[in-house]
Amino acid sequence: NIDVYDLYGSQLSVDGTSFSSPHITASVALLQEYGDRQIFKKAQNWSINSRRHEISKAVLINSADKIKDDGDGLFLNII
């Protein structure tokens, strides 16, 4: 649920990939930039491997809040 404004100034709560994709893309761009800076500075334990998509995915997944469903699918709206 992301709060946005419509053309008339009313606030709406929306969801979907079209609203989440820009946030994920920007997050990955920031991670890539940070990795590039560490490589450029020749920081310890940083290599070109930090540019791999698996690394960005692991960082995003491991830093996300884990939300547990009770098993009935109602909390995450998957049914």
PDB file with SEQRES, HELIX, SHEET and CRYST1 records, atoms N, CA, C and O in Angstrom:
SEQRES   1 A   79  ASN ILE ASP VAL TYR ASP LEU TYR GLY SER GLN LEU SER          
SEQRES   2 A   79  VAL ASP GLY THR SER PHE SER SER PRO HIS ILE THR ALA          
SEQRES   3 A   79  SER VAL ALA LEU LEU GLN GLU TYR GLY ASP ARG GLN ILE          
SEQRES   4 A   79  PHE LYS LYS ALA GLN ASN TRP SER ILE ASN SER ARG ARG          
SEQRES   5 A   79  HIS GLU ILE SER LYS ALA VAL LEU ILE ASN SER ALA ASP          
SEQRES   6 A   79  LYS ILE LYS ASP ASP GLY ASP GLY LEU PHE LEU ASN ILE          
SEQRES   7 A   79  ILE                                                          
HELIX    1 AA1 THR A   17  PHE A   40  1                                  24    
HELIX    2 AA2 ILE A   48  ARG A   51  5                                   4    
HELIX    3 AA3 HIS A   53  SER A   63  1                                  11    
SHEET    1 AA1 2 ILE A   2  TYR A   5  0                                        
SHEET    2 AA1 2 GLN A  11  VAL A  14 -1                                        
CRYST1    1.000    1.000    1.000  90.00  90.00  90.00 P 1           1          
ATOM      1  N   ASN A   1       0.838  -1.186   0.000  1.00  0.00           N  
ATOM      2  CA  ASN A   1       0.000   0.000   0.000  1.00  0.00           C  
ATOM      3  C   ASN A   1       0.877   1.242   0.000  1.00  0.00           C  
ATOM      4  O   ASN A   1       1.604   1.515   0.956  1.00  0.00           O  
ATOM      5  N   ILE A   2       0.792   1.983  -1.089  1.00  0.00           N  
ATOM      6  CA  ILE A   2       1.560   3.218  -1.244  1.00  0.00           C  
ATOM      7  C   ILE A   2       0.570   4.362  -1.387  1.00  0.00           C  
ATOM      8  O   ILE A   2      -0.339   4.304  -2.215  1.00  0.00           O  
ATOM      9  N   ASP A   3       0.747   5.400  -0.581  1.00  0.00           N  
ATOM     10  CA  ASP A   3      -0.146   6.553  -0.649  1.00  0.00           C  
ATOM     11  C   ASP A   3       0.303   7.491  -1.768  1.00  0.00           C  
ATOM     12  O   ASP A   3       1.456   7.920  -1.806  1.00  0.00           O  
ATOM     13  N   VAL A   4      -0.617   7.803  -2.675  1.00  0.00           N  
ATOM     14  CA  VAL A   4      -0.353   8.724  -3.783  1.00  0.00           C  
ATOM     15  C   VAL A   4      -1.523   9.690  -3.892  1.00  0.00           C  
ATOM     16  O   VAL A   4      -2.562   9.504  -3.258  1.00  0.00           O  
ATOM     17  N   TYR A   5      -1.338  10.725  -4.705  1.00  0.00           N  
ATOM     18  CA  TYR A   5      -2.395  11.700  -4.944  1.00  0.00           C  
ATOM     19  C   TYR A   5      -2.886  11.572  -6.384  1.00  0.00           C  
ATOM     20  O   TYR A   5      -2.093  11.356  -7.300  1.00  0.00           O  
ATOM     21  N   ASP A   6      -4.193  11.707  -6.577  1.00  0.00           N  
ATOM     22  CA  ASP A   6      -4.736  11.684  -7.929  1.00  0.00           C  
ATOM     23  C   ASP A   6      -4.668  13.090  -8.531  1.00  0.00           C  
ATOM     24  O   ASP A   6      -4.152  14.014  -7.902  1.00  0.00           O  
ATOM     25  N   LEU A   7      -5.187  13.245  -9.740  1.00  0.00           N  
ATOM     26  CA  LEU A   7      -5.108  14.532 -10.442  1.00  0.00           C  
ATOM     27  C   LEU A   7      -5.874  15.643  -9.743  1.00  0.00           C  
ATOM     28  O   LEU A   7      -5.625  16.822  -9.996  1.00  0.00           O  
ATOM     29  N   TYR A   8      -6.801  15.280  -8.867  1.00  0.00           N  
ATOM     30  CA  TYR A   8      -7.629  16.271  -8.172  1.00  0.00           C  
ATOM     31  C   TYR A   8      -7.135  16.574  -6.756  1.00  0.00           C  
ATOM     32  O   TYR A   8      -7.758  17.353  -6.035  1.00  0.00           O  
ATOM     33  N   GLY A   9      -6.014  15.958  -6.357  1.00  0.00           N  
ATOM     34  CA  GLY A   9      -5.431  16.217  -5.050  1.00  0.00           C  
ATOM     35  C   GLY A   9      -5.926  15.318  -3.946  1.00  0.00           C  
ATOM     36  O   GLY A   9      -5.575  15.512  -2.782  1.00  0.00           O  
ATOM     37  N   SER A  10      -6.744  14.329  -4.292  1.00  0.00           N  
ATOM     38  CA  SER A  10      -7.221  13.378  -3.287  1.00  0.00           C  
ATOM     39  C   SER A  10      -6.192  12.279  -3.099  1.00  0.00           C  
ATOM     40  O   SER A  10      -5.557  11.829  -4.053  1.00  0.00           O  
ATOM     41  N   GLN A  11      -6.037  11.854  -1.844  1.00  0.00           N  
ATOM     42  CA  GLN A  11      -5.060  10.819  -1.535  1.00  0.00           C  
ATOM     43  C   GLN A  11      -5.671   9.444  -1.764  1.00  0.00           C  
ATOM     44  O   GLN A  11      -6.801   9.177  -1.353  1.00  0.00           O  
ATOM     45  N   LEU A  12      -4.908   8.573  -2.425  1.00  0.00           N  
ATOM     46  CA  LEU A  12      -5.326   7.207  -2.697  1.00  0.00           C  
ATOM     47  C   LEU A  12      -4.284   6.241  -2.153  1.00  0.00           C  
ATOM     48  O   LEU A  12      -3.105   6.580  -2.055  1.00  0.00           O  
ATOM     49  N   SER A  13      -4.715   5.052  -1.807  1.00  0.00           N  
ATOM     50  CA  SER A  13      -3.801   3.990  -1.419  1.00  0.00           C  
ATOM     51  C   SER A  13      -3.778   2.974  -2.551  1.00  0.00           C  
ATOM     52  O   SER A  13      -4.803   2.373  -2.873  1.00  0.00           O  
ATOM     53  N   VAL A  14      -2.610   2.784  -3.154  1.00  0.00           N  
ATOM     54  CA  VAL A  14      -2.487   1.903  -4.309  1.00  0.00           C  
ATOM     55  C   VAL A  14      -1.431   0.836  -4.036  1.00  0.00           C  
ATOM     56  O   VAL A  14      -0.641   0.952  -3.099  1.00  0.00           O  
ATOM     57  N   ASP A  15      -1.431  -0.198  -4.864  1.00  0.00           N  
ATOM     58  CA  ASP A  15      -0.395  -1.219  -4.778  1.00  0.00           C  
ATOM     59  C   ASP A  15      -0.153  -1.785  -6.164  1.00  0.00           C  
ATOM     60  O   ASP A  15      -0.863  -1.445  -7.111  1.00  0.00           O  
ATOM     61  N   GLY A  16       0.825  -2.627  -6.284  1.00  0.00           N  
ATOM     62  CA  GLY A  16       1.140  -3.253  -7.559  1.00  0.00           C  
ATOM     63  C   GLY A  16       2.568  -3.005  -7.975  1.00  0.00           C  
ATOM     64  O   GLY A  16       3.263  -2.152  -7.423  1.00  0.00           O  
ATOM     65  N   THR A  17       2.995  -3.782  -8.973  1.00  0.00           N  
ATOM     66  CA  THR A  17       4.389  -3.696  -9.416  1.00  0.00           C  
ATOM     67  C   THR A  17       4.713  -2.362 -10.068  1.00  0.00           C  
ATOM     68  O   THR A  17       5.863  -1.924 -10.028  1.00  0.00           O  
ATOM     69  N   SER A  18       3.733  -1.713 -10.662  1.00  0.00           N  
ATOM     70  CA  SER A  18       4.037  -0.433 -11.308  1.00  0.00           C  
ATOM     71  C   SER A  18       4.405   0.640 -10.291  1.00  0.00           C  
ATOM     72  O   SER A  18       5.032   1.638 -10.645  1.00  0.00           O  
ATOM     73  N   PHE A  19       4.029   0.447  -9.051  1.00  0.00           N  
ATOM     74  CA  PHE A  19       4.390   1.404  -8.002  1.00  0.00           C  
ATOM     75  C   PHE A  19       5.628   0.954  -7.225  1.00  0.00           C  
ATOM     76  O   PHE A  19       6.356   1.789  -6.688  1.00  0.00           O  
ATOM     77  N   SER A  20       5.870  -0.344  -7.161  1.00  0.00           N  
ATOM     78  CA  SER A  20       7.027  -0.825  -6.400  1.00  0.00           C  
ATOM     79  C   SER A  20       8.299  -0.884  -7.242  1.00  0.00           C  
ATOM     80  O   SER A  20       9.395  -0.750  -6.699  1.00  0.00           O  
ATOM     81  N   SER A  21       8.180  -1.079  -8.536  1.00  0.00           N  
ATOM     82  CA  SER A  21       9.360  -1.218  -9.399  1.00  0.00           C  
ATOM     83  C   SER A  21      10.318  -0.035  -9.333  1.00  0.00           C  
ATOM     84  O   SER A  21      11.527  -0.255  -9.254  1.00  0.00           O  
ATOM     85  N   PRO A  22       9.842   1.210  -9.360  1.00  0.00           N  
ATOM     86  CA  PRO A  22      10.792   2.328  -9.261  1.00  0.00           C  
ATOM     87  C   PRO A  22      11.574   2.340  -7.941  1.00  0.00           C  
ATOM     88  O   PRO A  22      12.737   2.740  -7.910  1.00  0.00           O  
ATOM     89  N   HIS A  23      10.941   1.907  -6.869  1.00  0.00           N  
ATOM     90  CA  HIS A  23      11.627   1.875  -5.569  1.00  0.00           C  
ATOM     91  C   HIS A  23      12.722   0.815  -5.567  1.00  0.00           C  
ATOM     92  O   HIS A  23      13.824   1.059  -5.075  1.00  0.00           O  
ATOM     93  N   ILE A  24      12.425  -0.351  -6.111  1.00  0.00           N  
ATOM     94  CA  ILE A  24      13.421  -1.425  -6.163  1.00  0.00           C  
ATOM     95  C   ILE A  24      14.563  -1.045  -7.105  1.00  0.00           C  
ATOM     96  O   ILE A  24      15.732  -1.272  -6.793  1.00  0.00           O  
ATOM     97  N   THR A  25      14.224  -0.471  -8.248  1.00  0.00           N  
ATOM     98  CA  THR A  25      15.248  -0.062  -9.215  1.00  0.00           C  
ATOM     99  C   THR A  25      16.197   0.965  -8.599  1.00  0.00           C  
ATOM    100  O   THR A  25      17.412   0.874  -8.773  1.00  0.00           O  
ATOM    101  N   ALA A  26      15.648   1.929  -7.887  1.00  0.00           N  
ATOM    102  CA  ALA A  26      16.482   2.946  -7.235  1.00  0.00           C  
ATOM    103  C   ALA A  26      17.341   2.325  -6.140  1.00  0.00           C  
ATOM    104  O   ALA A  26      18.503   2.698  -5.980  1.00  0.00           O  
ATOM    105  N   SER A  27      16.785   1.386  -5.392  1.00  0.00           N  
ATOM    106  CA  SER A  27      17.560   0.719  -4.336  1.00  0.00           C  
ATOM    107  C   SER A  27      18.742  -0.048  -4.920  1.00  0.00           C  
ATOM    108  O   SER A  27      19.851   0.016  -4.389  1.00  0.00           O  
ATOM    109  N   VAL A  28      18.507  -0.767  -6.004  1.00  0.00           N  
ATOM    110  CA  VAL A  28      19.590  -1.508  -6.655  1.00  0.00           C  
ATOM    111  C   VAL A  28      20.637  -0.540  -7.207  1.00  0.00           C  
ATOM    112  O   VAL A  28      21.835  -0.811  -7.115  1.00  0.00           O  
ATOM    113  N   ALA A  29      20.203   0.576  -7.777  1.00  0.00           N  
ATOM    114  CA  ALA A  29      21.148   1.571  -8.300  1.00  0.00           C  
ATOM    115  C   ALA A  29      22.041   2.104  -7.181  1.00  0.00           C  
ATOM    116  O   ALA A  29      23.244   2.274  -7.375  1.00  0.00           O  
ATOM    117  N   LEU A  30      21.463   2.367  -6.021  1.00  0.00           N  
ATOM    118  CA  LEU A  30      22.258   2.851  -4.889  1.00  0.00           C  
ATOM    119  C   LEU A  30      23.242   1.789  -4.401  1.00  0.00           C  
ATOM    120  O   LEU A  30      24.381   2.103  -4.056  1.00  0.00           O  
ATOM    121  N   LEU A  31      22.799   0.535  -4.373  1.00  0.00           N  
ATOM    122  CA  LEU A  31      23.701  -0.549  -3.982  1.00  0.00           C  
ATOM    123  C   LEU A  31      24.860  -0.678  -4.971  1.00  0.00           C  
ATOM    124  O   LEU A  31      26.010  -0.851  -4.568  1.00  0.00           O  
ATOM    125  N   GLN A  32      24.552  -0.593  -6.271  1.00  0.00           N  
ATOM    126  CA  GLN A  32      25.592  -0.686  -7.295  1.00  0.00           C  
ATOM    127  C   GLN A  32      26.585   0.465  -7.173  1.00  0.00           C  
ATOM    128  O   GLN A  32      27.793   0.268  -7.298  1.00  0.00           O  
ATOM    129  N   GLU A  33      26.072   1.660  -6.931  1.00  0.00           N  
ATOM    130  CA  GLU A  33      26.950   2.826  -6.789  1.00  0.00           C  
ATOM    131  C   GLU A  33      27.865   2.665  -5.575  1.00  0.00           C  
ATOM    132  O   GLU A  33      29.056   2.970  -5.641  1.00  0.00           O  
ATOM    133  N   TYR A  34      27.297   2.182  -4.467  1.00  0.00           N  
ATOM    134  CA  TYR A  34      28.109   1.982  -3.264  1.00  0.00           C  
ATOM    135  C   TYR A  34      29.207   0.957  -3.532  1.00  0.00           C  
ATOM    136  O   TYR A  34      30.358   1.158  -3.145  1.00  0.00           O  
ATOM    137  N   GLY A  35      28.850  -0.136  -4.192  1.00  0.00           N  
ATOM    138  CA  GLY A  35      29.844  -1.161  -4.527  1.00  0.00           C  
ATOM    139  C   GLY A  35      30.941  -0.612  -5.419  1.00  0.00           C  
ATOM    140  O   GLY A  35      32.120  -0.905  -5.219  1.00  0.00           O  
ATOM    141  N   ASP A  36      30.547   0.191  -6.412  1.00  0.00           N  
ATOM    142  CA  ASP A  36      31.542   0.794  -7.306  1.00  0.00           C  
ATOM    143  C   ASP A  36      32.505   1.694  -6.537  1.00  0.00           C  
ATOM    144  O   ASP A  36      33.706   1.697  -6.805  1.00  0.00           O  
ATOM    145  N   ARG A  37      31.984   2.444  -5.596  1.00  0.00           N  
ATOM    146  CA  ARG A  37      32.857   3.333  -4.809  1.00  0.00           C  
ATOM    147  C   ARG A  37      33.830   2.534  -3.949  1.00  0.00           C  
ATOM    148  O   ARG A  37      34.987   2.922  -3.786  1.00  0.00           O  
ATOM    149  N   GLN A  38      33.358   1.419  -3.401  1.00  0.00           N  
ATOM    150  CA  GLN A  38      34.236   0.588  -2.580  1.00  0.00           C  
ATOM    151  C   GLN A  38      35.331  -0.048  -3.433  1.00  0.00           C  
ATOM    152  O   GLN A  38      36.479  -0.150  -3.002  1.00  0.00           O  
ATOM    153  N   ILE A  39      34.968  -0.477  -4.649  1.00  0.00           N  
ATOM    154  CA  ILE A  39      35.958  -1.063  -5.554  1.00  0.00           C  
ATOM    155  C   ILE A  39      36.974  -0.001  -5.954  1.00  0.00           C  
ATOM    156  O   ILE A  39      38.178  -0.259  -5.961  1.00  0.00           O  
ATOM    157  N   PHE A  40      36.485   1.202  -6.291  1.00  0.00           N  
ATOM    158  CA  PHE A  40      37.370   2.292  -6.700  1.00  0.00           C  
ATOM    159  C   PHE A  40      38.359   2.654  -5.588  1.00  0.00           C  
ATOM    160  O   PHE A  40      39.528   2.939  -5.850  1.00  0.00           O  
ATOM    161  N   LYS A  41      37.866   2.636  -4.333  1.00  0.00           N  
ATOM    162  CA  LYS A  41      38.733   2.952  -3.190  1.00  0.00           C  
ATOM    163  C   LYS A  41      39.630   1.777  -2.818  1.00  0.00           C  
ATOM    164  O   LYS A  41      40.475   1.883  -1.929  1.00  0.00           O  
ATOM    165  N   LYS A  42      39.433   0.639  -3.517  1.00  0.00           N  
ATOM    166  CA  LYS A  42      40.179  -0.582  -3.230  1.00  0.00           C  
ATOM    167  C   LYS A  42      39.997  -1.008  -1.774  1.00  0.00           C  
ATOM    168  O   LYS A  42      40.942  -1.429  -1.106  1.00  0.00           O  
ATOM    169  N   ALA A  43      38.764  -0.889  -1.307  1.00  0.00           N  
ATOM    170  CA  ALA A  43      38.444  -1.281   0.064  1.00  0.00           C  
ATOM    171  C   ALA A  43      38.623  -2.790   0.230  1.00  0.00           C  
ATOM    172  O   ALA A  43      38.441  -3.560  -0.713  1.00  0.00           O  
ATOM    173  N   GLN A  44      38.977  -3.187   1.430  1.00  0.00           N  
ATOM    174  CA  GLN A  44      39.155  -4.611   1.716  1.00  0.00           C  
ATOM    175  C   GLN A  44      37.854  -5.368   1.507  1.00  0.00           C  
ATOM    176  O   GLN A  44      36.773  -4.835   1.761  1.00  0.00           O  
ATOM    177  N   ASN A  45      37.953  -6.592   1.051  1.00  0.00           N  
ATOM    178  CA  ASN A  45      36.829  -7.513   0.872  1.00  0.00           C  
ATOM    179  C   ASN A  45      35.829  -7.057  -0.181  1.00  0.00           C  
ATOM    180  O   ASN A  45      34.709  -7.566  -0.213  1.00  0.00           O  
ATOM    181  N   TRP A  46      36.197  -6.117  -1.039  1.00  0.00           N  
ATOM    182  CA  TRP A  46      35.307  -5.699  -2.129  1.00  0.00           C  
ATOM    183  C   TRP A  46      35.970  -6.049  -3.443  1.00  0.00           C  
ATOM    184  O   TRP A  46      37.163  -5.812  -3.634  1.00  0.00           O  
ATOM    185  N   SER A  47      35.194  -6.613  -4.344  1.00  0.00           N  
ATOM    186  CA  SER A  47      35.706  -6.960  -5.665  1.00  0.00           C  
ATOM    187  C   SER A  47      34.609  -6.707  -6.693  1.00  0.00           C  
ATOM    188  O   SER A  47      33.517  -6.247  -6.359  1.00  0.00           O  
ATOM    189  N   ILE A  48      34.917  -7.014  -7.935  1.00  0.00           N  
ATOM    190  CA  ILE A  48      33.950  -6.840  -9.012  1.00  0.00           C  
ATOM    191  C   ILE A  48      32.710  -7.723  -8.785  1.00  0.00           C  
ATOM    192  O   ILE A  48      31.661  -7.479  -9.380  1.00  0.00           O  
ATOM    193  N   ASN A  49      32.828  -8.723  -7.948  1.00  0.00           N  
ATOM    194  CA  ASN A  49      31.682  -9.587  -7.634  1.00  0.00           C  
ATOM    195  C   ASN A  49      30.539  -8.820  -6.977  1.00  0.00           C  
ATOM    196  O   ASN A  49      29.394  -9.270  -7.007  1.00  0.00           O  
ATOM    197  N   SER A  50      30.838  -7.677  -6.389  1.00  0.00           N  
ATOM    198  CA  SER A  50      29.769  -6.878  -5.769  1.00  0.00           C  
ATOM    199  C   SER A  50      28.797  -6.336  -6.814  1.00  0.00           C  
ATOM    200  O   SER A  50      27.709  -5.883  -6.459  1.00  0.00           O  
ATOM    201  N   ARG A  51      29.167  -6.372  -8.093  1.00  0.00           N  
ATOM    202  CA  ARG A  51      28.292  -5.912  -9.165  1.00  0.00           C  
ATOM    203  C   ARG A  51      27.303  -7.002  -9.610  1.00  0.00           C  
ATOM    204  O   ARG A  51      26.383  -6.722 -10.379  1.00  0.00           O  
ATOM    205  N   ARG A  52      27.482  -8.206  -9.144  1.00  0.00           N  
ATOM    206  CA  ARG A  52      26.621  -9.313  -9.591  1.00  0.00           C  
ATOM    207  C   ARG A  52      25.201  -9.136  -9.060  1.00  0.00           C  
ATOM    208  O   ARG A  52      24.997  -8.668  -7.940  1.00  0.00           O  
ATOM    209  N   HIS A  53      24.223  -9.517  -9.882  1.00  0.00           N  
ATOM    210  CA  HIS A  53      22.821  -9.341  -9.501  1.00  0.00           C  
ATOM    211  C   HIS A  53      22.442 -10.190  -8.288  1.00  0.00           C  
ATOM    212  O   HIS A  53      21.542  -9.820  -7.533  1.00  0.00           O  
ATOM    213  N   GLU A  54      23.115 -11.316  -8.097  1.00  0.00           N  
ATOM    214  CA  GLU A  54      22.817 -12.165  -6.942  1.00  0.00           C  
ATOM    215  C   GLU A  54      23.140 -11.452  -5.628  1.00  0.00           C  
ATOM    216  O   GLU A  54      22.461 -11.651  -4.621  1.00  0.00           O  
ATOM    217  N   ILE A  55      24.174 -10.627  -5.651  1.00  0.00           N  
ATOM    218  CA  ILE A  55      24.576  -9.888  -4.449  1.00  0.00           C  
ATOM    219  C   ILE A  55      23.518  -8.843  -4.107  1.00  0.00           C  
ATOM    220  O   ILE A  55      23.112  -8.720  -2.951  1.00  0.00           O  
ATOM    221  N   SER A  56      23.073  -8.088  -5.116  1.00  0.00           N  
ATOM    222  CA  SER A  56      22.028  -7.085  -4.874  1.00  0.00           C  
ATOM    223  C   SER A  56      20.754  -7.746  -4.356  1.00  0.00           C  
ATOM    224  O   SER A  56      20.116  -7.241  -3.432  1.00  0.00           O  
ATOM    225  N   LYS A  57      20.393  -8.872  -4.954  1.00  0.00           N  
ATOM    226  CA  LYS A  57      19.198  -9.594  -4.514  1.00  0.00           C  
ATOM    227  C   LYS A  57      19.337 -10.043  -3.061  1.00  0.00           C  
ATOM    228  O   LYS A  57      18.405  -9.890  -2.272  1.00  0.00           O  
ATOM    229  N   ALA A  58      20.488 -10.590  -2.709  1.00  0.00           N  
ATOM    230  CA  ALA A  58      20.707 -11.058  -1.339  1.00  0.00           C  
ATOM    231  C   ALA A  58      20.635  -9.915  -0.341  1.00  0.00           C  
ATOM    232  O   ALA A  58      20.059 -10.068   0.737  1.00  0.00           O  
ATOM    233  N   VAL A  59      21.215  -8.767  -0.689  1.00  0.00           N  
ATOM    234  CA  VAL A  59      21.174  -7.609   0.209  1.00  0.00           C  
ATOM    235  C   VAL A  59      19.744  -7.138   0.410  1.00  0.00           C  
ATOM    236  O   VAL A  59      19.335  -6.862   1.538  1.00  0.00           O  
ATOM    237  N   LEU A  60      18.980  -7.044  -0.670  1.00  0.00           N  
ATOM    238  CA  LEU A  60      17.588  -6.599  -0.564  1.00  0.00           C  
ATOM    239  C   LEU A  60      16.740  -7.569   0.252  1.00  0.00           C  
ATOM    240  O   LEU A  60      15.972  -7.150   1.118  1.00  0.00           O  
ATOM    241  N   ILE A  61      16.879  -8.859  -0.024  1.00  0.00           N  
ATOM    242  CA  ILE A  61      16.070  -9.849   0.694  1.00  0.00           C  
ATOM    243  C   ILE A  61      16.438  -9.904   2.171  1.00  0.00           C  
ATOM    244  O   ILE A  61      15.557  -9.987   3.027  1.00  0.00           O  
ATOM    245  N   ASN A  62      17.727  -9.858   2.474  1.00  0.00           N  
ATOM    246  CA  ASN A  62      18.156  -9.966   3.869  1.00  0.00           C  
ATOM    247  C   ASN A  62      17.911  -8.698   4.679  1.00  0.00           C  
ATOM    248  O   ASN A  62      17.918  -8.740   5.909  1.00  0.00           O  
ATOM    249  N   SER A  63      17.693  -7.570   4.002  1.00  0.00           N  
ATOM    250  CA  SER A  63      17.436  -6.335   4.742  1.00  0.00           C  
ATOM    251  C   SER A  63      15.946  -6.007   4.827  1.00  0.00           C  
ATOM    252  O   SER A  63      15.565  -5.046   5.495  1.00  0.00           O  
ATOM    253  N   ALA A  64      15.112  -6.782   4.168  1.00  0.00           N  
ATOM    254  CA  ALA A  64      13.665  -6.535   4.187  1.00  0.00           C  
ATOM    255  C   ALA A  64      13.039  -7.036   5.489  1.00  0.00           C  
ATOM    256  O   ALA A  64      13.529  -7.981   6.107  1.00  0.00           O  
ATOM    257  N   ASP A  65      11.962  -6.391   5.886  1.00  0.00           N  
ATOM    258  CA  ASP A  65      11.202  -6.860   7.036  1.00  0.00           C  
ATOM    259  C   ASP A  65      10.530  -8.174   6.668  1.00  0.00           C  
ATOM    260  O   ASP A  65       9.915  -8.293   5.608  1.00  0.00           O  
ATOM    261  N   LYS A  66      10.653  -9.150   7.545  1.00  0.00           N  
ATOM    262  CA  LYS A  66      10.032 -10.449   7.297  1.00  0.00           C  
ATOM    263  C   LYS A  66       8.631 -10.431   7.910  1.00  0.00           C  
ATOM    264  O   LYS A  66       8.470 -10.203   9.109  1.00  0.00           O  
ATOM    265  N   ILE A  67       7.632 -10.671   7.082  1.00  0.00           N  
ATOM    266  CA  ILE A  67       6.243 -10.669   7.532  1.00  0.00           C  
ATOM    267  C   ILE A  67       5.722 -12.094   7.481  1.00  0.00           C  
ATOM    268  O   ILE A  67       5.720 -12.725   6.424  1.00  0.00           O  
ATOM    269  N   LYS A  68       5.284 -12.596   8.616  1.00  0.00           N  
ATOM    270  CA  LYS A  68       4.810 -13.973   8.684  1.00  0.00           C  
ATOM    271  C   LYS A  68       3.292 -14.011   8.610  1.00  0.00           C  
ATOM    272  O   LYS A  68       2.599 -13.280   9.317  1.00  0.00           O  
ATOM    273  N   ASP A  69       2.800 -14.867   7.749  1.00  0.00           N  
ATOM    274  CA  ASP A  69       1.370 -15.105   7.626  1.00  0.00           C  
ATOM    275  C   ASP A  69       1.002 -16.234   8.572  1.00  0.00           C  
ATOM    276  O   ASP A  69       1.824 -17.113   8.835  1.00  0.00           O  
ATOM    277  N   ASP A  70      -0.214 -16.225   9.085  1.00  0.00           N  
ATOM    278  CA  ASP A  70      -0.650 -17.282  10.002  1.00  0.00           C  
ATOM    279  C   ASP A  70      -0.895 -18.610   9.312  1.00  0.00           C  
ATOM    280  O   ASP A  70      -1.188 -19.605   9.975  1.00  0.00           O  
ATOM    281  N   GLY A  71      -0.783 -18.643   8.003  1.00  0.00           N  
ATOM    282  CA  GLY A  71      -0.998 -19.866   7.264  1.00  0.00           C  
ATOM    283  C   GLY A  71      -2.328 -19.908   6.543  1.00  0.00           C  
ATOM    284  O   GLY A  71      -2.578 -20.813   5.746  1.00  0.00           O  
ATOM    285  N   ASP A  72      -3.180 -18.941   6.815  1.00  0.00           N  
ATOM    286  CA  ASP A  72      -4.488 -18.921   6.147  1.00  0.00           C  
ATOM    287  C   ASP A  72      -4.477 -18.004   4.915  1.00  0.00           C  
ATOM    288  O   ASP A  72      -5.470 -17.951   4.189  1.00  0.00           O  
ATOM    289  N   GLY A  73      -3.391 -17.291   4.669  1.00  0.00           N  
ATOM    290  CA  GLY A  73      -3.276 -16.429   3.500  1.00  0.00           C  
ATOM    291  C   GLY A  73      -3.972 -15.093   3.631  1.00  0.00           C  
ATOM    292  O   GLY A  73      -3.922 -14.292   2.697  1.00  0.00           O  
ATOM    293  N   LEU A  74      -4.615 -14.822   4.741  1.00  0.00           N  
ATOM    294  CA  LEU A  74      -5.381 -13.597   4.882  1.00  0.00           C  
ATOM    295  C   LEU A  74      -4.522 -12.352   5.118  1.00  0.00           C  
ATOM    296  O   LEU A  74      -4.834 -11.272   4.619  1.00  0.00           O  
ATOM    297  N   PHE A  75      -3.439 -12.513   5.882  1.00  0.00           N  
ATOM    298  CA  PHE A  75      -2.616 -11.358   6.217  1.00  0.00           C  
ATOM    299  C   PHE A  75      -1.932 -10.786   4.983  1.00  0.00           C  
ATOM    300  O   PHE A  75      -1.884  -9.570   4.803  1.00  0.00           O  
ATOM    301  N   LEU A  76      -1.405 -11.662   4.135  1.00  0.00           N  
ATOM    302  CA  LEU A  76      -0.683 -11.221   2.948  1.00  0.00           C  
ATOM    303  C   LEU A  76      -1.567 -11.154   1.721  1.00  0.00           C  
ATOM    304  O   LEU A  76      -1.073 -10.881   0.626  1.00  0.00           O  
ATOM    305  N   ASN A  77      -2.854 -11.394   1.870  1.00  0.00           N  
ATOM    306  CA  ASN A  77      -3.829 -11.316   0.769  1.00  0.00           C  
ATOM    307  C   ASN A  77      -3.427 -12.197  -0.419  1.00  0.00           C  
ATOM    308  O   ASN A  77      -3.461 -11.754  -1.567  1.00  0.00           O  
ATOM    309  N   ILE A  78      -3.047 -13.447  -0.134  1.00  0.00           N  
ATOM    310  CA  ILE A  78      -2.630 -14.321  -1.225  1.00  0.00           C  
ATOM    311  C   ILE A  78      -3.707 -15.306  -1.640  1.00  0.00           C  
ATOM    312  O   ILE A  78      -3.462 -16.186  -2.465  1.00  0.00           O  
ATOM    313  N   ILE A  79      -4.892 -15.165  -1.075  1.00  0.00           N  
ATOM    314  CA  ILE A  79      -5.999 -16.018  -1.534  1.00  0.00           C  
ATOM    315  C   ILE A  79      -7.157 -15.166  -1.964  1.00  0.00           C  
ATOM    316  O   ILE A  79      -8.188 -15.692  -2.384  1.00  0.00           O  
TER     317      ILE A  79                                                      
END                                                                             
